[in-house]
Amino acid sequence: MKSRLLTRRRASVQNNPRGIVSIADWRRPRTRWALRLIQGATLILLLLLGLGPILWLAKSAITPTQDTLRTPMALWPHGFDLSFLATAWTRTHIDRYFLNTVWIAVGSWIVQIVVATTGGYALSVLKPRFSRVLTGLVLATLFVPSIVLLVPLYLTVVDMPVVHIRMIDTYWAVWLPAGASAFNVLLVKRFFDNLPREIIEAAQVDGAGPFRLFWSIILPMSRPIIGVVSVFAVIGTWKDYLWPLLVLPDPNIQPLSVRLPTLQPTTELDIFLAALLIASIIPIIMFLIFQRMFLQGGDISGAIKG
């Protein structure tokens, strides 16, 4: 009898973990409704702070300039016009700069994924002789301000050592430096450290070499971290301004982050806000897509059972 009571008590404790409010207090109607009211108000406040600027931009992008200036918080006092989006896409050549940004983001994403996964694989799974020293050196680069590396990196792009290639006005000047991300390497390494070693050892016993182990075993289990790195890579490249401005002086190949500020003085407010909305949609969509990827790809327990 006592054992049954203890079992029930343990089960109730596991199903109702401890928090700020006890179970007895939560059963009181006043306490329960007060907490729900606080939670709802907090959620609404966070939604307003997070989505408010984006929703205002979406509203203003299809609102005439005079309405935006006179009543910026009003909801279309004199109607809305969806043609502002089409005008921004064609008249300001947003289509060209948009494709430039996509091309830069795709190349930077590929380079960062390759460097992060291979670097993390080498430091976590292969473990060379001085892997701890190498990890420490990679970690030390995080403490160097990026602005300090700007001049040496630019000189390297202007005249690459040994091969003496000039990469100014080429997308390689953006792609290659993007891969030098110590944060991504350490993030992937940390994820690889937590992978089940039983699977890795079983593959090595079966004769899998380093490349086969990386391609057939490690990468299929690494979809969550690849999704995280992909989000960081795409969003970071999409909003980068200073480096593309320095290495891509040709306006025909510049991304949106560089061209939009130069177009603002000569563009109507409604058209400019429509261009800003177009530039903001893709990062949001990419985040939602990759969020589903690393939420669905986190289950690797089936591989251990097999």
N, C-alpha and C positions, 0 to 999 in steps of 0.2 A: 504493500500500500504506500509506504513512504517512498519507495523507488518510483512509483508511478507519479506521485505528486512532484518529486524532484524533476522527473522527465518533463512533465507539463510546464513546470516553472521555467526550466531551461528553454523549452520551445517558445514560451511566451516572451522571454527575454530576447531570444534570437529574432523573433518576428517583429518585436517592437524595440529597436535599439534605443539606447539612452540619448536624450537630447536636452535642449534647454528647458523644455516643458515635460513634466512627467506624464505617465499614462493616466494617472488619476486626475490631474489638472486638465488634460486634453479631453476627458469625458465630460467636463463641465461645459454646458452650452455657451456661456459667456466667454470663457477662455477660448473655446474652439472658434467661435465666430469672430472674436477680436483678432486672433492670429490669422485667420483666413482673410480678413479685411486688410490687415497689414501686408500680407503676402501679395494680395491683388493690387494694392496701391503701389507697392514696390515694383511689381512686374510692369504695371502701366508706366511708371516713371522711367524705368529702364528702356522700355520700348520707345517712349517719346525722345529720350536722349540719344538712343542709338539709331532709330529709324526716322526721327524728325527731320534732320537735314536732308536725308535722301528723299523723303516724301515731298519736302518743300521744293527741292530741285526738280523732281518729276512734275510737280504742279506748275512751277514757273517756266519749265521748258516749253509748255504749250500755252502759255499766257502771254498776251501782248505786253510790250515793254511798258506802256503807260500804266497799265493795271498793276504791274509788278512794282513800279516805283511809287505809285500813289497808295495802294493798299496791298503791301507785300504779303500779309497774312490772310487776305480774303480769298475765298475759293471761287475763282473765275467770275468776277462781278459782271463782265461783259462777254462771257463765253470763252471758249478755248479754240485753239487752231492747231491741229496735228501737222499741218504743213511745215511748221517750223523745224521739225525733225528732218524732213526731206530736204529743206533748204539748207540746213546746217551740213547735211551729208554731201551735198553737191557743190554749193556756192563756195564754201570755205575749204573744199577738198579734204573733208574729214575722211572720206573713203580711202584716199591715198595714205594719209597719216595713220589711219586705223589699221590698214594692212601692214604698214611699216612696223607698228607696235606689235601686231600679232606675230610677225616674222621674228622680231627681236625677242619676244617673250618665248616663242617656241624654241629658238636656238639656245637661249639662256637656260631654259628648263632642261633640255637634253644634256647640256654640258654639266649642269649642277647635279642632275640625277646620276650621270656616269661617274663623276668625281666623288660624290658623296657615298654611293653604294660601294664602289671599288675601294675607296679609302677606308670606309668603315669595315668592309670585309677583311682587308689586309690587317688592320689593327686589332680586330676582334676575333676573327676565326683563324687566319693564317698565323698571326702573332710572330713576326720576325724577331730576331735576336734582341734588338733594342726597341721593342714595341712600346714599352713604358716611356722611354725617353722621347720617342717620336710623338706619342700622345701628349706628353707634357709640352713639347714644342708647338704642336698644333693648338693646344689650349692657350699657350702664351700669346699667340697672335690675336686672340680675342681682346687682350688688354691694350692693344695698339690702336689708337684712334684712327678711323678711316681717313680723316682729313690729312693725317701725317703721311700716309702712303699715296696721296693723290699725285704729287709731283713725280716721285720715282716711277709710279705706274704709268703716268702719261709719257715720260721719257722712254719707257720700255715699249710702249705702243708706237711711238713715233719712229723708233729705230730698234727693232727687236735684236737683242744680242745674238751673236754667232751667225744667224741667218741673214741679219740686216734687211728685214722686211718692214715696210711702212704700212701700218694698218689703219691709219686715219681715213675716215670716210668709207670704212668697210664695217660690216656687222661683226666681224671677228673681234674688233676692238671692244665690243660690248659683251660678246659671248664668252670669250676666254677669261677675262677678269671675273665674270660672274661665277665661274666654277671654283674660284679660290675662296670658298666659304668654309672656314673652320667650324662654324656653328653647325652647318649641315653634316659635316663629317662626324663630329662628336655626337650629334643627335642620332645618326644612323648607327654609329658604333655602340652607343648605349642600348639601342634596340636589339642589335645583334648579340650583345652580351646576355640578353634575357631569353634568347631562343633556346629551345630544348636541345641540350648537347647529345641526348640519346640519338636523335635523328641524324645529326652531323656525324657522329661516330659510326653509326650503322652504315651511312653512305660511304664513308672512308673505308670501312671494312669490306664493303662490296666492290671496292676498286674505283670509286669516283675520284677523279683528279680535281685539282683546284678549280678549273674552269667549269667542269660539269657540276661540282658541288655548288658553285656560286649560281649558275644559271638554272639548274633543275631543283635545287633544294632551298637555297637561301632566298632567292628572289620571290618565288611563289609564296613564301611565308612572310614576306616583307611588304605586302600591299599597304598595310596601315601607315608605315613610316614613309613609304614612297608617296602616298597621298598627302601627308603632312608637308614633306619637303616640296612637293609640287605646288601646294598652296603658297608657301613662302616664296618659292622661285617666281611664280607667275605674278603675284601681287607686288613683290619687291621690284621686279623688272618693269611692271606696268606703271608704277608711280615714280620711278627713278628719273631725276631731272638733271643733276649736275654732270654726271659722267657722260651721258649721251650728248649733252650740249657741248662738251669739250671735244669729243672724238668724232662727232658727226656734224661738222659745220655745214654740210650741204643740206639745204631745206628739203630737198626732194626725198631724202632717206631718213629724215628725223621722225621720231615718234610723237604721239599726241602730247605727252607730258612736256615736250620742248616746244611744240608748235602752238599749242593753245594760248600760252601767255603772250606770244608775239602777235596772235590774231586778235586779242581782246581789244586793243585800242581802236581798231578799224572795223569792228563788227558790232552790230546791234546787240543789245542785251538779250533779247529773246532768242536770237540765233546762237549767241555764245552760250547761254544756259542750255540750249538744246544740244550743243556740241559737248558740253560737260556731262550731260546725262548719257549720251552715247558712249563717252569714254569711261563712265562709271559702271555701266551695265555688265560688261564682260568680267571684271574681277568678281562681282557678286555671283554671277552664274558659275564661274570656275570654282569658287569656294563651295557652293552648294553641291556641285558635281563631285568634287574630291572629298567633301564631308561624308557623303554616302559611301564613297569607296573605302575610306579607312574605318568607318563604323561597321560595314559589312565584312571587311576582310580581317577582323581581329581574332577570329576563332581559329586556332591552330591545334585545339585539343584532339581533334580527330586524327591528326597525323601521329600523335604520340600513341594512341590506342592501336593504330595499324602497325 
